[in-house]
């Protein structure tokens, strides 16, 4: 990345030494993990470029948008509706939370036994190394798991303009009513921030834009059903991670282009791994940039990842919003309906998620499922047991792992994953 951006980072208040260190780790990991793969689709060049400029050109674009009066809204969860943000002429970005940073500072504010994702979001703030966070005009927190709920109370003292959205924990009439009223309250807050009143036209356009982005990524998912797999799980995960940062129309275009290429590869039986390579479905906690540890281990242990039941993949993107509403109220109802289907483990009970994992395992012809739980993440670790049982009923082998963002357990994980893959052969 060009030196050219240092002035911009300084103006944002980033700690330049810490930020340099972070970028060094990021680019080293990226080179070793992504660029060392063989026979990658050419279309991945676009995503490589985005990642190389994720703290550079993309931030410059966002700051240029801000100069024209557009606001930036940062989020940590797929429950934050991008449609409302876009309709009010603002941009939604996912906030950094996939690496350990400034942990000694973090542990002064959060208990040590907090999940890595929450600690990471604090580390990026306390270490002043996230240009997205520092550019944001509003940050949205959501009352999902207990860890996040309580952490936002502390985060509120560290950032300006934190909007905390309450979310239901039970799928019921009252639960849906709560989500609806919180989305209305969010809409009012976003309109107040931007000074833009959402109209039928702007909301319709926003729904269409986000639907197009999700439809493109669904197309990518569906191509991963082929054997041999036309794209690695690592590269597919990368495209899904870029989903949260990129300009939506450009992202949609780039995903569709890579899908055109993958269709040709499938016709030619040109895979990234040989045919009949054991196929793995990952299920569980989200994997935010640069948390590539698990897929790297899996795909260097003789298996290919063909799908992810995760918020940075299918759980987060799988349903489109009905675009047939004629009024803002009707479209808001459609948005509530769409997001209400997200089957995060914070819901109790949560049978839809178990059914979805079974369906995904069948659709992607997975030979086995790895359940990925972050240490201290009660919702997903607790739910990993019923997930394993549901998969046993379908005779699908499951490996439950519990890990964090450190590299200390790589050797141990590799041994377990290699043994699991061997069992699938
Ligand atoms: S909709 S999965 S993005 S909340 S890993 S912080 S659950 S203790 S991230 Fe999530 Fe929204 Fe749900 Fe998706 Fe808590 Fe677990 Fe940590 Fe987690």
Boltz pocket constraint, residues with backbone or C-beta under 6 A from the ligand:
constraints:
  - pocket:
      binder: B
      contacts: [[A, 76], [A, 77], [A, 78], [A, 79], [A, 115], [A, 116], [A, 117], [A, 118], [A, 144], [A, 145], [A, 146], [A, 147], [A, 148], [A, 284], [A, 285], [A, 286], [A, 311], [A, 342], [A, 344], [A, 345], [A, 346], [A, 374], [A, 376], [A, 377], [A, 378], [A, 379], [A, 380]]
      max_distance: 6.0
